[in-house]
Amino acid sequence: MLELTLPTMTCGHCVSVVTKAIKQTDPQAVVEIDLARHSVRVETTEDRETIEAAIVEAGYVPG
């Protein structure tokens, strides 16, 4: 399970964009987002760097 903090994720649209980016990388990924804490938990077979790259490409930088 990967855990990331995305300080600039502030709304439902952000959640949608981040989820879509992760799912495009790994369609079977399980994505859990806590918007209040700006945290993302991802259960995936992909490595951390691949998931982070997808999130960065979507416009969000893990902090």
DSSP file (Angstrom, degrees, kcal/mol; ACC not computed):
  #  RESIDUE AA STRUCTURE BP1 BP2  ACC     N-H-->O    O-->H-N    N-H-->O    O-->H-N    TCO  KAPPA ALPHA  PHI   PSI    X-CA   Y-CA   Z-CA
    1    1 A M              0   0    0      0, 0.0     2,-0.4     0, 0.0    42,-0.2   0.000 360.0 360.0 360.0 124.8    0.0    0.0    0.0
    2    2 A L  E     -A   42   0A   0     40,-3.0    40,-2.5    45,-0.0     2,-0.4  -0.753 360.0-162.1 -92.7 140.8    1.4    3.4   -1.0
    3    3 A E  E     +A   41   0A   0     -2,-0.4     2,-0.3    38,-0.2    38,-0.2  -0.992  14.1 173.4-125.6 127.1    0.6    6.5    1.0
    4    4 A L  E     -A   40   0A   0     36,-2.9    36,-2.8    -2,-0.4     2,-0.5  -0.935  24.4-141.1-130.7 151.7    1.1    9.9   -0.5
    5    5 A T  E     -A   39   0A   0     -2,-0.3    58,-3.0    34,-0.2    34,-0.2  -0.967  12.6-172.6-112.6 129.4    0.3   13.5    0.6
    6    6 A L    >   -     0   0    0     32,-3.3     3,-2.0    -2,-0.5    -2,-0.0  -0.827   1.4-174.6-121.4  89.7   -0.9   15.9   -2.0
    7    7 A P  T 3  S+     0   0    0      0, 0.0    -1,-0.1     0, 0.0    32,-0.1   0.770  82.9  53.4 -58.0 -28.2   -1.1   19.4   -0.4
    8    8 A T  T 3  S+     0   0    0     53,-0.3     2,-0.9    30,-0.1     6,-0.1   0.435  78.8 104.7 -90.7   2.6   -2.7   21.0   -3.4
    9    9 A M    <   +     0   0    0     -3,-2.0    -3,-0.1     1,-0.2    29,-0.1  -0.739  38.9 147.0 -82.9 106.8   -5.6   18.5   -3.6
   10   10 A T        +     0   0    0     -2,-0.9     2,-0.3    28,-0.0    -1,-0.2   0.477  48.0  31.5-125.6  -4.4   -8.4   20.6   -2.2
   11   11 A C  S  > S-     0   0    0      1,-0.1     4,-1.9     0, 0.0     5,-0.1  -0.889  83.8 -91.3-149.4 176.2  -11.7   19.7   -3.9
   12   12 A G  H  > S+     0   0    0     -2,-0.3     4,-2.2     1,-0.2     5,-0.1   0.837 121.3  56.9 -62.2 -34.9  -13.8   16.9   -5.5
   13   13 A H  H  > S+     0   0    0      2,-0.2     4,-2.5     1,-0.2    -1,-0.2   0.921 105.5  51.3 -63.4 -42.6  -12.5   17.8   -8.9
   14   14 A C  H  > S+     0   0    0      1,-0.2     4,-2.7     2,-0.2     5,-0.3   0.922 108.4  51.8 -58.3 -45.1   -8.9   17.2   -7.6
   15   15 A V  H  X S+     0   0    0     -4,-1.9     4,-2.6     1,-0.2    -1,-0.2   0.915 110.3  49.1 -57.9 -44.6  -10.0   13.8   -6.2
   16   16 A S  H  X S+     0   0    0     -4,-2.2     4,-2.5     2,-0.2    -1,-0.2   0.913 111.9  47.5 -62.0 -44.8  -11.4   12.9   -9.6
   17   17 A V  H  X S+     0   0    0     -4,-2.5     4,-2.3     2,-0.2    -2,-0.2   0.920 114.1  46.3 -65.1 -44.8   -8.3   13.9  -11.5
   18   18 A V  H  X S+     0   0    0     -4,-2.7     4,-2.2     2,-0.2     5,-0.2   0.926 113.5  48.8 -65.1 -44.9   -5.9   12.1   -9.2
   19   19 A T  H  X S+     0   0    0     -4,-2.6     4,-2.7    -5,-0.3    -2,-0.2   0.928 111.8  49.4 -60.4 -45.6   -8.1    8.9   -9.2
   20   20 A K  H  X S+     0   0    0     -4,-2.5     4,-2.1     1,-0.2    -1,-0.2   0.905 109.5  51.7 -61.3 -42.5   -8.3    8.9  -13.0
   21   21 A A  H  X S+     0   0    0     -4,-2.3     4,-1.1     2,-0.2    -1,-0.2   0.909 112.9  44.9 -61.8 -42.5   -4.5    9.4  -13.3
   22   22 A I  H  X S+     0   0    0     -4,-2.2     4,-2.6     1,-0.2     3,-0.4   0.928 112.7  50.8 -67.5 -44.4   -3.9    6.4  -11.0
   23   23 A K  H  < S+     0   0    0     -4,-2.7    -2,-0.2     1,-0.2    -1,-0.2   0.805 105.5  56.3 -66.1 -29.6   -6.5    4.2  -12.7
   24   24 A Q  H  < S+     0   0    0     -4,-2.1    -1,-0.2    -5,-0.2    -2,-0.2   0.837 112.0  43.5 -69.6 -30.5   -5.0    4.9  -16.1
   25   25 A T  H  < S+     0   0    0     -4,-1.1    -2,-0.2    -3,-0.4    -1,-0.2   0.890 137.0   9.9 -77.9 -42.6   -1.7    3.6  -14.9
   26   26 A D    ><  -     0   0    0     -4,-2.6     3,-2.1    -5,-0.1    -1,-0.3  -0.821  63.8-167.9-141.2  96.9   -3.2    0.6  -13.1
   27   27 A P  T 3  S+     0   0    0      0, 0.0    -4,-0.1     0, 0.0    -1,-0.1   0.742  90.7  53.2 -58.9 -23.2   -6.9   -0.1  -13.8
   28   28 A Q  T 3  S+     0   0    0      2,-0.1    -5,-0.1    -5,-0.0    15,-0.0   0.428  81.9 125.0 -91.3   1.1   -7.0   -2.6  -10.9
   29   29 A A    <   -     0   0    0     -3,-2.1     2,-0.6    -7,-0.2    15,-0.2  -0.275  57.5-137.8 -61.7 144.2   -5.6   -0.1   -8.3
   30   30 A V  E     -B   43   0A   0     13,-2.3    13,-2.6     2,-0.0     2,-0.5  -0.938  23.3-164.4-103.2 118.8   -7.7    0.5   -5.2
   31   31 A V  E     -B   42   0A   0     -2,-0.6     2,-0.5    11,-0.2    11,-0.2  -0.914  11.8-177.7-112.9 125.0   -7.6    4.2   -4.5
   32   32 A E  E     -B   41   0A   0      9,-3.0     9,-3.2    -2,-0.5     2,-0.5  -0.987   8.6-171.0-121.0 124.0   -8.6    5.7   -1.1
   33   33 A I  E     -B   40   0A   0     -2,-0.5     2,-0.7     7,-0.2     7,-0.2  -0.958  16.9-166.7-121.7 131.1   -8.6    9.5   -0.7
   34   34 A D  E >>> -B   39   0A   0      5,-2.5     5,-2.1    -2,-0.5     4,-0.7  -0.894   9.0-173.4-111.0  96.9   -9.0   11.5    2.4
   35   35 A L  G >45S+     0   0    0     -2,-0.7     3,-0.8     1,-0.2    -1,-0.2   0.870  80.4  58.0 -61.8 -39.8   -9.5   15.0    1.1
   36   36 A A  G 345S+     0   0    0      1,-0.3    -1,-0.2    -3,-0.1    -2,-0.0   0.838 116.3  35.4 -60.9 -33.2   -9.5   16.6    4.6
   37   37 A R  G <45S-     0   0    0     -3,-0.6    -1,-0.3     2,-0.1    -2,-0.2   0.428 105.6-127.1 -99.1  -0.8   -6.0   15.3    5.2
   38   38 A H  T <<5 +     0   0    0     -3,-0.8   -32,-3.3    -4,-0.7     2,-0.3   0.848  62.3 143.3  57.8  35.8   -4.8   15.6    1.5
   39   39 A S  E   < -AB   5  34A   0     -5,-2.1    -5,-2.5   -34,-0.2     2,-0.4  -0.830  37.0-165.0-114.9 149.0   -3.8   12.0    1.6
   40   40 A V  E     -AB   4  33A   0    -36,-2.8   -36,-2.9    -2,-0.3     2,-0.5  -0.996   0.9-167.3-129.1 130.4   -4.0    9.2   -1.0
   41   41 A R  E     -AB   3  32A   0     -9,-3.2    -9,-3.0    -2,-0.4     2,-0.5  -0.977  10.8-171.9-116.8 132.5   -3.6    5.5   -0.3
   42   42 A V  E     -AB   2  31A   0    -40,-2.5   -40,-3.0    -2,-0.5     2,-0.7  -0.982  17.7-160.8-131.1 124.4   -3.1    3.2   -3.3
   43   43 A E  E     + B   0  30A   0    -13,-2.6   -13,-2.3    -2,-0.5     2,-0.3  -0.924  42.1 140.2 -99.9 114.7   -3.1   -0.5   -3.4
   44   44 A T        -     0   0    0     -2,-0.7    -2,-0.1   -15,-0.2   -15,-0.0  -0.957  62.0-131.9-151.8 161.4   -1.4   -1.4   -6.7
   45   45 A T  S    S+     0   0    0     -2,-0.3     2,-0.1     2,-0.1    -1,-0.1   0.522  84.0  95.1 -92.9  -9.1    1.1   -3.7   -8.3
   46   46 A E  S    S-     0   0    0      1,-0.1    -2,-0.2     2,-0.1     2,-0.1  -0.417  83.3-105.7 -77.4 157.1    2.9   -0.6   -9.8
   47   47 A D     >  -     0   0    0     -2,-0.1     4,-1.9     1,-0.1     3,-0.4  -0.398  29.6-106.6 -81.4 164.2    5.9    0.8   -8.1
   48   48 A R  H  > S+     0   0    0      1,-0.2     4,-3.0     2,-0.2     5,-0.2   0.879 117.4  55.9 -57.0 -43.3    5.8    4.1   -6.2
   49   49 A E  H  > S+     0   0    0      1,-0.2     4,-2.3     2,-0.2    -1,-0.2   0.880 106.9  50.0 -60.8 -39.5    7.8    6.0   -8.9
   50   50 A T  H  > S+     0   0    0     -3,-0.4     4,-1.8     2,-0.2    -1,-0.2   0.918 113.4  45.0 -66.1 -44.4    5.2    5.1  -11.6
   51   51 A I  H  X S+     0   0    0     -4,-1.9     4,-2.0     2,-0.2    -2,-0.2   0.921 113.8  49.5 -66.5 -44.1    2.2    6.1   -9.5
   52   52 A E  H  X S+     0   0    0     -4,-3.0     4,-2.7     1,-0.2     5,-0.2   0.903 108.9  53.2 -61.8 -40.4    3.9    9.4   -8.4
   53   53 A A  H  X S+     0   0    0     -4,-2.3     4,-2.4    -5,-0.2    -1,-0.2   0.894 108.3  50.1 -61.6 -40.3    4.8   10.1  -12.1
   54   54 A A  H  X S+     0   0    0     -4,-1.8     4,-1.3     2,-0.2    -1,-0.2   0.897 112.3  47.2 -64.7 -40.7    1.2    9.7  -13.1
   55   55 A I  H  <>S+     0   0    0     -4,-2.0     5,-2.0     2,-0.2     4,-0.3   0.906 112.3  49.2 -67.7 -42.1    0.0   12.0  -10.3
   56   56 A V  H ><5S+     0   0    0     -4,-2.7     3,-1.7     1,-0.2    -2,-0.2   0.909 108.3  53.8 -63.8 -41.9    2.7   14.6  -11.2
   57   57 A E  H 3<5S+     0   0    0     -4,-2.4    -1,-0.2     1,-0.3    -2,-0.2   0.827 104.3  56.3 -61.9 -30.4    1.6   14.4  -14.9
   58   58 A A  T 3<5S-     0   0    0     -4,-1.3    -1,-0.3     2,-0.2    -2,-0.2   0.539 129.3 -97.9 -78.6  -6.8   -1.9   15.2  -13.7
   59   59 A G  T < 5S+     0   0    0     -3,-1.7     2,-0.4    -4,-0.3    -3,-0.2   0.595  87.5 112.2 105.9  12.2   -0.7   18.3  -12.1
   60   60 A Y      < -     0   0    0     -5,-2.0    -1,-0.3   -46,-0.0    -2,-0.2  -0.972  49.0-153.8-123.8 131.0   -0.3   17.4   -8.4
   61   61 A V        -     0   0    0     -2,-0.4   -53,-0.3    -3,-0.1    -9,-0.0  -0.898  20.7-125.7-106.9 119.4    3.1   17.1   -6.6
   62   62 A P              0   0    0      0, 0.0   -56,-0.2     0, 0.0   -58,-0.0  -0.351 360.0 360.0 -59.6 139.3    3.4   14.8   -3.7
   63   63 A G              0   0    0    -58,-3.0   -57,-0.2    -2,-0.0   -59,-0.0   0.402 360.0 360.0-121.1 360.0    4.7   16.6   -0.6
